[in-house]
Structures are given as C-alpha cells and as structure tokens.
Amino acid sequence: MTYPNLTTPGLADAVAIPSVSADPALRPQVVRMGKFLEKELKALGATVELRELGKQPDIPELDLPPVILGRYGNDPKKRTILVYGHYDVQPALKEDGWNTEPFELKVEEETGRMFGRGSTDDKGPV
C-alpha cells in the first residue's frame, strides 16, 4: 500500500530550520523558526503576537526565543481552546545514528512515516 504525501511544504521548510535551542550558536535559528511560524499562522488567518522573554538566566548575553501567541477569531460566546507546543529541537547529526540528514524531511512511500528532526516532536504538530 502506498500513502499519499502526508506532508505540507511548510513542514519540510520547518524541519530544514536547525532550531536547536541547546546550542547558543544556533539561537538565531530558533528565532528564525518562531518567525516562520508567525508567517504560517498569519497565512491561516490568525492574529499573531511574538512575546520576547528577555535573557537566558544562565547565559545573560543570550536572548530567549519568543513565545508565539496565535488567535483565531474573537467571539466571546465561543469557548477558548489552548494548544501548546514547542518549536525548538534537540541536537541531531547524521553521525549520531540518523539514516538520513536530520534537517531534511523524508517520507517513506510505503508507510507514510516521516523522518526529520522535529517532524513529529514538535514542529509537525505545531
């Protein structure tokens, strides 16, 4: 059995951003990922706000990545549903044991499984 393409172009773009928050040298990529999500949410019709969090306590010269608040609609008669997720990832290198490049989204034709750092935790769901 073959599966239809389960990805969107946006997911491949998101996986390609090495938003590794544990590496101070890659912090600009985490911010880039936040701005990418802002653009994606706006394209879906959401109002979006990036909230700066200040400096990282243990590395005072390093900015924390922003929190992204997205809102669809503003009808006070409707219930609020909160969806929470993170857009950073843990470090990953091919030499760590990956069969494919971690920051390139790959989809198995036969199973529809997605491989790429953050594709299911948590960039894909976000």
Contacts in CASP RR format, 6 or more apart in sequence:
PFRMAT RR
TARGET T0000
AUTHOR 0000-0000-0000
METHOD contacts of the structure
MODEL  1
MTYPNLTTPGLADAVAIPSVSADPALRPQVVRMGKFLEKELKALGATVEL
RELGKQPDIPELDLPPVILGRYGNDPKKRTILVYGHYDVQPALKEDGWNT
EPFELKVEEETGRMFGRGSTDDKGPV
1 110 0 8 1.000
2 109 0 8 1.000
2 110 0 8 1.000
3 109 0 8 1.000
3 110 0 8 1.000
3 111 0 8 1.000
3 112 0 8 1.000
5 107 0 8 1.000
6 107 0 8 1.000
6 112 0 8 1.000
6 114 0 8 1.000
7 105 0 8 1.000
7 107 0 8 1.000
7 114 0 8 1.000
10 40 0 8 1.000
11 105 0 8 1.000
11 114 0 8 1.000
11 119 0 8 1.000
11 123 0 8 1.000
11 124 0 8 1.000
12 104 0 8 1.000
12 105 0 8 1.000
13 36 0 8 1.000
14 33 0 8 1.000
14 36 0 8 1.000
14 37 0 8 1.000
14 87 0 8 1.000
14 118 0 8 1.000
14 123 0 8 1.000
14 124 0 8 1.000
15 103 0 8 1.000
15 104 0 8 1.000
15 105 0 8 1.000
15 116 0 8 1.000
15 117 0 8 1.000
15 118 0 8 1.000
15 119 0 8 1.000
15 123 0 8 1.000
16 103 0 8 1.000
16 104 0 8 1.000
16 105 0 8 1.000
17 29 0 8 1.000
17 32 0 8 1.000
17 33 0 8 1.000
17 36 0 8 1.000
17 103 0 8 1.000
18 26 0 8 1.000
18 29 0 8 1.000
18 89 0 8 1.000
18 103 0 8 1.000
18 117 0 8 1.000
19 26 0 8 1.000
19 29 0 8 1.000
19 30 0 8 1.000
19 32 0 8 1.000
19 33 0 8 1.000
19 34 0 8 1.000
19 87 0 8 1.000
19 88 0 8 1.000
19 89 0 8 1.000
19 123 0 8 1.000
20 26 0 8 1.000
20 29 0 8 1.000
20 30 0 8 1.000
20 88 0 8 1.000
20 89 0 8 1.000
20 90 0 8 1.000
20 91 0 8 1.000
20 92 0 8 1.000
21 27 0 8 1.000
21 30 0 8 1.000
21 65 0 8 1.000
21 88 0 8 1.000
21 89 0 8 1.000
22 90 0 8 1.000
22 91 0 8 1.000
23 91 0 8 1.000
24 59 0 8 1.000
24 62 0 8 1.000
27 62 0 8 1.000
27 63 0 8 1.000
27 65 0 8 1.000
30 65 0 8 1.000
30 87 0 8 1.000
30 88 0 8 1.000
31 63 0 8 1.000
31 65 0 8 1.000
31 66 0 8 1.000
33 65 0 8 1.000
33 87 0 8 1.000
33 88 0 8 1.000
33 123 0 8 1.000
34 50 0 8 1.000
34 65 0 8 1.000
34 66 0 8 1.000
34 68 0 8 1.000
34 87 0 8 1.000
35 50 0 8 1.000
37 68 0 8 1.000
37 87 0 8 1.000
37 126 0 8 1.000
38 48 0 8 1.000
38 50 0 8 1.000
38 68 0 8 1.000
41 48 0 8 1.000
41 68 0 8 1.000
41 70 0 8 1.000
42 48 0 8 1.000
44 72 0 8 1.000
45 72 0 8 1.000
46 70 0 8 1.000
46 71 0 8 1.000
46 72 0 8 1.000
47 70 0 8 1.000
47 71 0 8 1.000
47 73 0 8 1.000
48 68 0 8 1.000
48 69 0 8 1.000
48 70 0 8 1.000
48 71 0 8 1.000
49 68 0 8 1.000
49 69 0 8 1.000
49 70 0 8 1.000
50 66 0 8 1.000
50 67 0 8 1.000
50 68 0 8 1.000
50 69 0 8 1.000
51 66 0 8 1.000
51 67 0 8 1.000
51 68 0 8 1.000
51 69 0 8 1.000
52 63 0 8 1.000
52 64 0 8 1.000
52 66 0 8 1.000
53 63 0 8 1.000
53 64 0 8 1.000
53 65 0 8 1.000
53 66 0 8 1.000
53 67 0 8 1.000
54 63 0 8 1.000
54 64 0 8 1.000
55 61 0 8 1.000
55 62 0 8 1.000
55 63 0 8 1.000
55 64 0 8 1.000
56 62 0 8 1.000
56 63 0 8 1.000
56 64 0 8 1.000
65 87 0 8 1.000
65 88 0 8 1.000
68 87 0 8 1.000
85 122 0 8 1.000
85 125 0 8 1.000
85 126 0 8 1.000
86 122 0 8 1.000
86 126 0 8 1.000
87 122 0 8 1.000
87 123 0 8 1.000
87 126 0 8 1.000
89 117 0 8 1.000
89 118 0 8 1.000
89 121 0 8 1.000
89 123 0 8 1.000
90 117 0 8 1.000
92 98 0 8 1.000
92 102 0 8 1.000
92 103 0 8 1.000
92 117 0 8 1.000
93 102 0 8 1.000
94 100 0 8 1.000
94 101 0 8 1.000
94 102 0 8 1.000
96 102 0 8 1.000
98 115 0 8 1.000
99 115 0 8 1.000
100 106 0 8 1.000
100 115 0 8 1.000
100 116 0 8 1.000
102 116 0 8 1.000
102 117 0 8 1.000
103 116 0 8 1.000
103 117 0 8 1.000
104 116 0 8 1.000
105 114 0 8 1.000
105 115 0 8 1.000
105 116 0 8 1.000
105 119 0 8 1.000
106 114 0 8 1.000
106 115 0 8 1.000
106 116 0 8 1.000
107 113 0 8 1.000
107 114 0 8 1.000
107 115 0 8 1.000
108 115 0 8 1.000
114 120 0 8 1.000
118 124 0 8 1.000
END
